[in-house]
Protein backbone atom coordinates (compact mmCIF):
# COMPACT_ATOMS: atom_id res chain seq x y z
CA UNK A 1 0.00 0.00 0.00
CA UNK A 2 1.38 3.41 -0.97
CA UNK A 3 0.24 7.02 -1.22
CA UNK A 4 -1.30 6.47 -4.69
CA UNK A 5 -3.52 3.69 -3.32
CA UNK A 6 -7.25 4.25 -3.37
CA UNK A 7 -9.45 2.20 -1.10
CA UNK A 8 -13.13 1.37 -1.16
CA UNK A 9 -15.64 0.57 1.53
CA UNK A 10 -16.80 -3.04 1.09
CA UNK A 11 -20.56 -3.57 0.70
CA UNK A 12 -20.77 -5.37 4.06
CA UNK A 13 -19.48 -2.31 5.97
CA UNK A 14 -21.99 0.30 7.05
CA UNK A 15 -21.02 3.67 8.51
CA UNK A 16 -23.07 6.31 10.31
CA UNK A 17 -22.21 9.56 12.01
CA UNK A 18 -23.34 9.44 15.64
CA UNK A 19 -22.58 12.68 17.44
CA UNK A 20 -18.88 13.36 16.90
CA UNK A 21 -18.08 9.74 16.08
CA UNK A 22 -18.36 7.65 12.94
CA UNK A 23 -19.60 4.20 13.84
CA UNK A 24 -18.66 1.35 11.51
CA UNK A 25 -20.53 -1.95 11.45
CA UNK A 26 -19.08 -4.95 9.67
CA UNK A 27 -22.21 -6.91 8.80
CA UNK A 28 -20.12 -10.01 8.01
CA UNK A 29 -18.65 -10.26 11.51
CA UNK A 30 -21.16 -8.23 13.50
CA UNK A 31 -18.33 -6.11 14.93
CA UNK A 32 -18.72 -2.39 15.66
CA UNK A 33 -15.88 0.10 15.44
CA UNK A 34 -15.82 3.78 16.35
CA UNK A 35 -13.76 6.53 14.74
CA UNK A 36 -13.52 10.01 16.19
CA UNK A 37 -11.38 13.04 15.56
CA UNK A 38 -8.73 12.41 12.94
CA UNK A 39 -9.95 8.86 12.26
CA UNK A 40 -13.41 10.20 11.43
CA UNK A 41 -11.94 12.80 9.06
CA UNK A 42 -9.76 10.16 7.36
CA UNK A 43 -12.83 7.95 6.83
CA UNK A 44 -14.71 10.87 5.26
CA UNK A 45 -11.86 11.55 2.82
CA UNK A 46 -11.46 7.91 1.87
CA UNK A 47 -15.24 7.54 1.41
CA UNK A 48 -15.06 10.49 -1.02
CA UNK A 49 -12.61 8.48 -3.14
CA UNK A 50 -9.44 10.36 -2.23
CA UNK A 51 -6.15 8.47 -2.48
CA UNK A 52 -4.06 7.93 0.63
CA UNK A 53 -1.74 10.75 -0.48
CA UNK A 54 -4.61 13.17 -1.06
CA UNK A 55 -6.08 12.26 2.32
CA UNK A 56 -2.71 12.75 4.04
CA UNK A 57 -2.48 16.24 2.52
CA UNK A 58 -5.92 17.11 3.92
CA UNK A 59 -4.98 15.80 7.37
CA UNK A 60 -1.64 17.64 7.36
CA UNK A 61 -3.36 20.92 6.45
CA UNK A 62 -6.35 20.61 8.79
CA UNK A 63 -4.48 19.29 11.83
CA UNK A 64 -1.20 21.20 11.33
CA UNK A 65 0.97 18.10 11.31
CA UNK A 66 4.00 17.43 9.11
CA UNK A 67 2.91 15.86 5.84
CA UNK A 68 5.50 13.04 6.16
CA UNK A 69 4.05 12.13 9.56
CA UNK A 70 0.48 12.28 8.22
CA UNK A 71 1.48 10.04 5.29
CA UNK A 72 3.15 7.41 7.48
CA UNK A 73 0.31 7.37 10.00
CA UNK A 74 -2.32 7.24 7.28
CA UNK A 75 -0.74 4.27 5.49
CA UNK A 76 -0.56 2.40 8.83
CA UNK A 77 -4.17 3.30 9.69
CA UNK A 78 -5.52 2.31 6.27
CA UNK A 79 -3.54 -0.95 6.35
CA UNK A 80 -5.13 -1.77 9.71
CA UNK A 81 -8.62 -1.08 8.34
CA UNK A 82 -7.90 -3.28 5.30
CA UNK A 83 -6.70 -6.11 7.56
CA UNK A 84 -9.91 -5.82 9.60
CA UNK A 85 -11.99 -5.98 6.39
CA UNK A 86 -13.36 -2.43 6.82
CA UNK A 87 -11.67 -1.19 3.64
CA UNK A 88 -10.44 -2.90 0.50
CA UNK A 89 -7.85 -1.74 -2.00
CA UNK A 90 -9.22 -0.85 -5.39
C-alpha positions as CSV (number, residue, x, y, z in Angstrom):
1,X,0.0,0.0,0.0
2,X,1.4,3.4,-1.0
3,X,0.2,7.0,-1.2
4,X,-1.3,6.5,-4.7
5,X,-3.5,3.7,-3.3
6,X,-7.3,4.3,-3.4
7,X,-9.4,2.2,-1.1
8,X,-13.1,1.4,-1.2
9,X,-15.6,0.6,1.5
10,X,-16.8,-3.0,1.1
11,X,-20.6,-3.6,0.7
12,X,-20.8,-5.4,4.1
13,X,-19.5,-2.3,6.0
14,X,-22.0,0.3,7.0
15,X,-21.0,3.7,8.5
16,X,-23.1,6.3,10.3
17,X,-22.2,9.6,12.0
18,X,-23.3,9.4,15.6
19,X,-22.6,12.7,17.4
20,X,-18.9,13.4,16.9
21,X,-18.1,9.7,16.1
22,X,-18.4,7.7,12.9
23,X,-19.6,4.2,13.8
24,X,-18.7,1.3,11.5
25,X,-20.5,-1.9,11.4
26,X,-19.1,-4.9,9.7
27,X,-22.2,-6.9,8.8
28,X,-20.1,-10.0,8.0
29,X,-18.6,-10.3,11.5
30,X,-21.2,-8.2,13.5
31,X,-18.3,-6.1,14.9
32,X,-18.7,-2.4,15.7
33,X,-15.9,0.1,15.4
34,X,-15.8,3.8,16.4
35,X,-13.8,6.5,14.7
36,X,-13.5,10.0,16.2
37,X,-11.4,13.0,15.6
38,X,-8.7,12.4,12.9
39,X,-10.0,8.9,12.3
40,X,-13.4,10.2,11.4
41,X,-11.9,12.8,9.1
42,X,-9.8,10.2,7.4
43,X,-12.8,8.0,6.8
44,X,-14.7,10.9,5.3
45,X,-11.9,11.6,2.8
46,X,-11.5,7.9,1.9
47,X,-15.2,7.5,1.4
48,X,-15.1,10.5,-1.0
49,X,-12.6,8.5,-3.1
50,X,-9.4,10.4,-2.2
51,X,-6.1,8.5,-2.5
52,X,-4.1,7.9,0.6
53,X,-1.7,10.8,-0.5
54,X,-4.6,13.2,-1.1
55,X,-6.1,12.3,2.3
56,X,-2.7,12.8,4.0
57,X,-2.5,16.2,2.5
58,X,-5.9,17.1,3.9
59,X,-5.0,15.8,7.4
60,X,-1.6,17.6,7.4
61,X,-3.4,20.9,6.5
62,X,-6.4,20.6,8.8
63,X,-4.5,19.3,11.8
64,X,-1.2,21.2,11.3
65,X,1.0,18.1,11.3
66,X,4.0,17.4,9.1
67,X,2.9,15.9,5.8
68,X,5.5,13.0,6.2
69,X,4.0,12.1,9.6
70,X,0.5,12.3,8.2
71,X,1.5,10.0,5.3
72,X,3.2,7.4,7.5
73,X,0.3,7.4,10.0
74,X,-2.3,7.2,7.3
75,X,-0.7,4.3,5.5
76,X,-0.6,2.4,8.8
77,X,-4.2,3.3,9.7
78,X,-5.5,2.3,6.3
79,X,-3.5,-0.9,6.4
80,X,-5.1,-1.8,9.7
81,X,-8.6,-1.1,8.3
82,X,-7.9,-3.3,5.3
83,X,-6.7,-6.1,7.6
84,X,-9.9,-5.8,9.6
85,X,-12.0,-6.0,6.4
86,X,-13.4,-2.4,6.8
87,X,-11.7,-1.2,3.6
88,X,-10.4,-2.9,0.5
89,X,-7.9,-1.7,-2.0
90,X,-9.2,-0.8,-5.4
